[in-house]
Amino acid sequence: MSRPGGERSIERRVRRVATRLGLHLMIADKPDAQVRAHGGYMLREPITMRIIFGNKDYPYCADIEEIEAFLEARQETA
């Protein structure tokens, strides 16, 4: 799917949505080869510091599209 803007602009938009929902978008600072190939993002609840998405198989396993879809689904239920 083609989107306007680059990856950084998508990250900013997703970060704003996450913040509105009371979540933090976390980005891998020093990604290894596995993270670079398949993801690089996680979502965390700031109060409990619990990771709620993006650590199923390994830390930072979600890509930005998966994070965006998760947040859209969460917005619909909120």
N, CA, C and O atoms as a GROMACS GRO file, in nm:
protein
  312
    1MET      N    1   0.085  -0.117   0.000
    1MET     CA    2   0.000   0.000   0.000
    1MET      C    3   0.090   0.124   0.000
    1MET      O    4   0.182   0.135   0.081
    2SER      N    5   0.062   0.213  -0.089
    2SER     CA    6   0.141   0.335  -0.101
    2SER      C    7   0.084   0.443  -0.010
    2SER      O    8  -0.037   0.462  -0.004
    3ARG      N    9   0.172   0.511   0.061
    3ARG     CA   10   0.129   0.616   0.153
    3ARG      C   11   0.207   0.742   0.128
    3ARG      O   12   0.323   0.739   0.087
    4PRO      N   13   0.142   0.855   0.154
    4PRO     CA   14   0.217   0.980   0.142
    4PRO      C   15   0.320   0.992   0.253
    4PRO      O   16   0.294   0.951   0.366
    5GLY      N   17   0.434   1.047   0.221
    5GLY     CA   18   0.538   1.068   0.323
    5GLY      C   19   0.629   0.948   0.336
    5GLY      O   20   0.599   0.838   0.288
    6GLY      N   21   0.738   0.971   0.402
    6GLY     CA   22   0.834   0.865   0.424
    6GLY      C   23   0.809   0.792   0.554
    6GLY      O   24   0.709   0.815   0.622
    7GLU      N   25   0.901   0.703   0.586
    7GLU     CA   26   0.887   0.621   0.706
    7GLU      C   27   0.883   0.706   0.833
    7GLU      O   28   0.807   0.676   0.925
    8ARG      N   29   0.962   0.811   0.839
    8ARG     CA   30   0.965   0.897   0.958
    8ARG      C   31   0.831   0.967   0.979
    8ARG      O   32   0.786   0.980   1.093
    9SER      N   33   0.767   1.011   0.871
    9SER     CA   34   0.637   1.077   0.887
    9SER      C   35   0.532   0.978   0.932
    9SER      O   36   0.443   1.012   1.010
   10ILE      N   37   0.541   0.854   0.884
   10ILE     CA   38   0.449   0.750   0.929
   10ILE      C   39   0.471   0.722   1.078
   10ILE      O   40   0.376   0.708   1.154
   11GLU      N   41   0.598   0.715   1.119
   11GLU     CA   42   0.629   0.694   1.261
   11GLU      C   43   0.571   0.806   1.347
   11GLU      O   44   0.514   0.780   1.453
   12ARG      N   45   0.584   0.931   1.301
   12ARG     CA   46   0.529   1.042   1.379
   12ARG      C   47   0.378   1.032   1.392
   12ARG      O   48   0.323   1.055   1.500
   13ARG      N   49   0.310   0.997   1.283
   13ARG     CA   50   0.165   0.983   1.287
   13ARG      C   51   0.124   0.870   1.381
   13ARG      O   52   0.032   0.886   1.461
   14VAL      N   53   0.191   0.756   1.370
   14VAL     CA   54   0.160   0.641   1.456
   14VAL      C   55   0.189   0.675   1.602
   14VAL      O   56   0.114   0.636   1.690
   15ARG      N   57   0.298   0.747   1.628
   15ARG     CA   58   0.331   0.788   1.764
   15ARG      C   59   0.222   0.878   1.823
   15ARG      O   60   0.188   0.864   1.940
   16ARG      N   61   0.168   0.969   1.742
   16ARG     CA   62   0.060   1.056   1.790
   16ARG      C   63  -0.064   0.976   1.826
   16ARG      O   64  -0.127   1.002   1.929
   17VAL      N   65  -0.100   0.880   1.742
   17VAL     CA   66  -0.217   0.796   1.770
   17VAL      C   67  -0.194   0.715   1.897
   17VAL      O   68  -0.282   0.705   1.982
   18ALA      N   69  -0.075   0.657   1.911
   18ALA     CA   70  -0.042   0.579   2.030
   18ALA      C   71  -0.052   0.666   2.156
   18ALA      O   72  -0.105   0.622   2.258
   19THR      N   73  -0.001   0.787   2.149
   19THR     CA   74  -0.004   0.877   2.263
   19THR      C   75  -0.148   0.909   2.302
   19THR      O   76  -0.181   0.913   2.421
   20ARG      N   77  -0.234   0.933   2.202
   20ARG     CA   78  -0.375   0.959   2.231
   20ARG      C   79  -0.442   0.842   2.301
   20ARG      O   80  -0.535   0.861   2.380
   21LEU      N   81  -0.395   0.721   2.272
   21LEU     CA   82  -0.451   0.601   2.334
   21LEU      C   83  -0.380   0.565   2.464
   21LEU      O   84  -0.410   0.462   2.525
   22GLY      N   85  -0.285   0.648   2.508
   22GLY     CA   86  -0.214   0.625   2.633
   22GLY      C   87  -0.104   0.522   2.623
   22GLY      O   88  -0.074   0.454   2.721
   23LEU      N   89  -0.043   0.510   2.505
   23LEU     CA   90   0.064   0.411   2.484
   23LEU      C   91   0.189   0.481   2.434
   23LEU      O   92   0.184   0.594   2.385
   24HIS      N   93   0.302   0.413   2.448
   24HIS     CA   94   0.430   0.462   2.396
   24HIS      C   95   0.472   0.375   2.279
   24HIS      O   96   0.469   0.252   2.288
   25LEU      N   97   0.512   0.438   2.169
   25LEU     CA   98   0.572   0.367   2.058
   25LEU      C   99   0.721   0.357   2.086
   25LEU      O  100   0.788   0.459   2.103
   26MET      N  101   0.772   0.236   2.090
   26MET     CA  102   0.914   0.215   2.115
   26MET      C  103   0.981   0.169   1.985
   26MET      O  104   0.928   0.084   1.913
   27ILE      N  105   1.097   0.225   1.957
   27ILE     CA  106   1.173   0.193   1.838
   27ILE      C  107   1.308   0.138   1.882
   27ILE      O  108   1.374   0.194   1.969
   28ALA      N  109   1.350   0.028   1.821
   28ALA     CA  110   1.478  -0.034   1.856
   28ALA      C  111   1.592   0.062   1.829
   28ALA      O  112   1.609   0.110   1.717
   29ASP      N  113   1.673   0.090   1.932
   29ASP     CA  114   1.787   0.181   1.918
   29ASP      C  115   1.901   0.117   1.840
   29ASP      O  116   1.960   0.178   1.751
   30LYS      N  117   1.930  -0.007   1.874
   30LYS     CA  118   2.040  -0.079   1.809
   30LYS      C  119   1.986  -0.211   1.757
   30LYS      O  120   2.010  -0.316   1.816
   31PRO      N  121   1.913  -0.207   1.645
   31PRO     CA  122   1.852  -0.330   1.594
   31PRO      C  123   1.955  -0.429   1.541
   31PRO      O  124   2.051  -0.391   1.474
   32ASP      N  125   1.933  -0.556   1.572
   32ASP     CA  126   2.018  -0.660   1.514
   32ASP      C  127   1.961  -0.697   1.377
   32ASP      O  128   1.863  -0.637   1.333
   33ALA      N  129   2.020  -0.793   1.310
   33ALA     CA  130   1.978  -0.829   1.174
   33ALA      C  131   1.834  -0.878   1.171
   33ALA      O  132   1.761  -0.847   1.078
   34GLN      N  133   1.793  -0.955   1.271
   34GLN     CA  134   1.657  -1.007   1.276
   34GLN      C  135   1.555  -0.894   1.289
   34GLN      O  136   1.453  -0.894   1.220
   35VAL      N  137   1.581  -0.799   1.375
   35VAL     CA  138   1.491  -0.686   1.395
   35VAL      C  139   1.485  -0.601   1.268
   35VAL      O  140   1.377  -0.560   1.227
   36ARG      N  141   1.599  -0.573   1.207
   36ARG     CA  142   1.601  -0.492   1.084
   36ARG      C  143   1.522  -0.559   0.973
   36ARG      O  144   1.459  -0.491   0.892
   37ALA      N  145   1.525  -0.691   0.967
   37ALA     CA  146   1.457  -0.763   0.859
   37ALA      C  147   1.306  -0.771   0.879
   37ALA      O  148   1.232  -0.777   0.781
   38HIS      N  149   1.260  -0.770   1.003
   38HIS     CA  150   1.118  -0.799   1.026
   38HIS      C  151   1.042  -0.698   1.110
   38HIS      O  152   0.921  -0.713   1.126
   39GLY      N  153   1.104  -0.600   1.164
   39GLY     CA  154   1.028  -0.512   1.252
   39GLY      C  155   1.106  -0.394   1.300
   39GLY      O  156   1.167  -0.320   1.222
   40GLY      N  157   1.104  -0.377   1.432
   40GLY     CA  158   1.176  -0.267   1.493
   40GLY      C  159   1.090  -0.184   1.586
   40GLY      O  160   1.136  -0.081   1.636
   41TYR      N  161   0.965  -0.227   1.612
   41TYR     CA  162   0.874  -0.148   1.693
   41TYR      C  163   0.803  -0.233   1.798
   41TYR      O  164   0.781  -0.353   1.780
   42MET      N  165   0.768  -0.168   1.909
   42MET     CA  166   0.685  -0.227   2.014
   42MET      C  167   0.596  -0.117   2.071
   42MET      O  168   0.625   0.001   2.056
   43LEU      N  169   0.488  -0.159   2.135
   43LEU     CA  170   0.401  -0.065   2.208
   43LEU      C  171   0.405  -0.101   2.355
   43LEU      O  172   0.403  -0.218   2.391
   44ARG      N  173   0.412   0.002   2.441
   44ARG     CA  174   0.421  -0.018   2.585
   44ARG      C  175   0.320   0.070   2.657
   44ARG      O  176   0.295   0.184   2.616
   45GLU      N  177   0.263   0.016   2.764
   45GLU     CA  178   0.181   0.096   2.854
   45GLU      C  179   0.275   0.171   2.947
   45GLU      O  180   0.355   0.107   3.016
   46PRO      N  181   0.269   0.303   2.952
   46PRO     CA  182   0.367   0.378   3.030
   46PRO      C  183   0.356   0.361   3.182
   46PRO      O  184   0.457   0.370   3.252
   47ILE      N  185   0.237   0.338   3.232
   47ILE     CA  186   0.221   0.328   3.377
   47ILE      C  187   0.275   0.196   3.429
   47ILE      O  188   0.350   0.193   3.527
   48THR      N  189   0.238   0.086   3.363
   48THR     CA  190   0.282  -0.046   3.410
   48THR      C  191   0.413  -0.091   3.347
   48THR      O  192   0.475  -0.188   3.392
   49MET      N  193   0.457  -0.020   3.240
   49MET     CA  194   0.577  -0.055   3.164
   49MET      C  195   0.564  -0.192   3.098
   49MET      O  196   0.664  -0.255   3.065
   50ARG      N  197   0.441  -0.238   3.078
   50ARG     CA  198   0.416  -0.368   3.017
   50ARG      C  199   0.412  -0.353   2.866
   50ARG      O  200   0.348  -0.262   2.813
   51ILE      N  201   0.480  -0.442   2.796
   51ILE     CA  202   0.476  -0.443   2.650
   51ILE      C  203   0.345  -0.508   2.609
   51ILE      O  204   0.314  -0.620   2.651
   52ILE      N  205   0.268  -0.437   2.528
   52ILE     CA  206   0.138  -0.492   2.489
   52ILE      C  207   0.135  -0.540   2.343
   52ILE      O  208   0.042  -0.612   2.304
   53PHE      N  209   0.233  -0.502   2.264
   53PHE     CA  210   0.238  -0.547   2.125
   53PHE      C  211   0.380  -0.533   2.072
   53PHE      O  212   0.447  -0.433   2.098
   54GLY      N  213   0.424  -0.635   1.998
   54GLY     CA  214   0.553  -0.624   1.932
   54GLY      C  215   0.665  -0.704   1.996
   54GLY      O  216   0.782  -0.681   1.966
   55ASN      N  217   0.630  -0.799   2.084
   55ASN     CA  218   0.735  -0.881   2.144
   55ASN      C  219   0.698  -1.028   2.146
   55ASN      O  220   0.741  -1.102   2.235
   56LYS      N  221   0.618  -1.071   2.051
   56LYS     CA  222   0.570  -1.210   2.051
   56LYS      C  223   0.685  -1.310   2.034
   56LYS      O  224   0.705  -1.396   2.119
   57ASP      N  225   0.760  -1.298   1.926
   57ASP     CA  226   0.869  -1.393   1.899
   57ASP      C  227   1.003  -1.344   1.952
   57ASP      O  228   1.087  -1.423   1.995
   58TYR      N  229   1.022  -1.213   1.950
   58TYR     CA  230   1.145  -1.150   1.998
   58TYR      C  231   1.114  -1.002   2.016
   58TYR      O  232   1.018  -0.952   1.956
   59PRO      N  233   1.190  -0.931   2.095
   59PRO     CA  234   1.163  -0.788   2.115
   59PRO      C  235   1.168  -0.710   1.983
   59PRO      O  236   1.251  -0.738   1.896
   60TYR      N  237   1.081  -0.613   1.971
   60TYR     CA  238   1.073  -0.526   1.854
   60TYR      C  239   1.044  -0.603   1.725
   60TYR      O  240   1.101  -0.573   1.620
   61CYS      N  241   0.956  -0.702   1.733
   61CYS     CA  242   0.927  -0.785   1.615
   61CYS      C  243   0.820  -0.726   1.525
   61CYS      O  244   0.800  -0.776   1.414
   62ALA      N  245   0.749  -0.621   1.567
   62ALA     CA  246   0.642  -0.564   1.484
   62ALA      C  247   0.696  -0.459   1.388
   62ALA      O  248   0.788  -0.384   1.422
   63ASP      N  249   0.639  -0.455   1.268
   63ASP     CA  250   0.674  -0.347   1.177
   63ASP      C  251   0.572  -0.234   1.194
   63ASP      O  252   0.473  -0.250   1.265
   64ILE      N  253   0.596  -0.122   1.130
   64ILE     CA  254   0.513  -0.004   1.152
   64ILE      C  255   0.370  -0.026   1.104
   64ILE      O  256   0.276   0.029   1.162
   65GLU      N  257   0.351  -0.107   0.999
   65GLU     CA  258   0.216  -0.136   0.950
   65GLU      C  259   0.138  -0.218   1.051
   65GLU      O  260   0.018  -0.196   1.070
   66GLU      N  261   0.204  -0.314   1.116
   66GLU     CA  262   0.136  -0.394   1.219
   66GLU      C  263   0.098  -0.308   1.338
   66GLU      O  264  -0.011  -0.324   1.394
   67ILE      N  265   0.186  -0.219   1.377
   67ILE     CA  266   0.157  -0.128   1.488
   67ILE      C  267   0.037  -0.040   1.452
   67ILE      O  268  -0.054  -0.022   1.533
   68GLU      N  269   0.038   0.012   1.331
   68GLU     CA  270  -0.071   0.099   1.286
   68GLU      C  271  -0.204   0.024   1.286
   68GLU      O  272  -0.305   0.079   1.330
   69ALA      N  273  -0.206  -0.099   1.236
   69ALA     CA  274  -0.329  -0.180   1.235
   69ALA      C  275  -0.377  -0.209   1.376
   69ALA      O  276  -0.497  -0.204   1.403
   70PHE      N  277  -0.284  -0.239   1.467
   70PHE     CA  278  -0.321  -0.264   1.607
   70PHE      C  279  -0.385  -0.140   1.668
   70PHE      O  280  -0.487  -0.150   1.736
   71LEU      N  281  -0.327  -0.024   1.644
   71LEU     CA  282  -0.380   0.100   1.700
   71LEU      C  283  -0.516   0.136   1.640
   71LEU      O  284  -0.604   0.184   1.711
   72GLU      N  285  -0.533   0.112   1.510
   72GLU     CA  286  -0.663   0.139   1.447
   72GLU      C  287  -0.771   0.051   1.508
   72GLU      O  288  -0.882   0.098   1.534
   73ALA      N  289  -0.740  -0.076   1.530
   73ALA     CA  290  -0.836  -0.166   1.592
   73ALA      C  291  -0.868  -0.122   1.734
   73ALA      O  292  -0.982  -0.129   1.778
   74ARG      N  293  -0.766  -0.077   1.805
   74ARG     CA  294  -0.786  -0.031   1.943
   74ARG      C  295  -0.868   0.098   1.947
   74ARG      O  296  -0.946   0.118   2.040
   75GLN      N  297  -0.851   0.185   1.848
   75GLN     CA  298  -0.929   0.308   1.842
   75GLN      C  299  -1.077   0.277   1.822
   75GLN      O  300  -1.162   0.345   1.878
   76GLU      N  301  -1.107   0.176   1.743
   76GLU     CA  302  -1.246   0.140   1.716
   76GLU      C  303  -1.317   0.090   1.841
   76GLU      O  304  -1.438   0.108   1.856
   77THR      N  305  -1.242   0.027   1.932
   77THR     CA  306  -1.303  -0.025   2.053
   77THR      C  307  -1.304   0.078   2.165
   77THR      O  308  -1.375   0.061   2.264
   78ALA      N  309  -1.226   0.184   2.149
   78ALA     CA  310  -1.218   0.287   2.254
   78ALA      C  311  -1.330   0.388   2.245
   78ALA      O  312  -1.337   0.480   2.326
   0.00000   0.00000   0.00000
